[in-house]
Amino acid sequence: MMREGLSPVPAMAGLLDGLGDAELSALARHFAARPLQPPGPARDAAQAARGAALSQRAHCGSCHLPDYAGREQIPRLAGQREDYLLKSLRDFAAGRTAGRDKLMSSALVGLSDADLRDLAHHLAHHRVTTPPR
């Protein structure tokens, strides 16, 4: 999506130009095999609990798997950087994800910005329990 310009990420601009699918797959495998870095801010139990309830309500585990490990073309959410998750959730909620499936936007309907912060916090501090796919 970044290479095709459908998911613009300014920090990645130009870095993927000219790479083929095999090269992108090799990069994905490389980064998927790296150990997760510890999350940024300390886990807040109340915020994480609110986020866990929201993830159940939004059925995040239906596509991203119950432990949020992701699969195939569906990304891992567990252990991602909280700021990255929050930006992504805000973009999906605001419809700023051209060329992407609208299912994510639908799942976030009615969630406030505080809800998105709680959800991002929960996902950032959630640990994957299954091996990478």
Secondary structure, DSSP 8 states (H G I E B T S, - for coil): -TTTTSS--GGGTTTSTT--HHHHHHHHHHHHHS-----SS---HHHHHHHHHHHHHTTHHHHH-TTS--BTTB---TT--HHHHHHHHHHHHTT--TTS-THHHHHTTT--HHHHHHHHHHHHH----S---
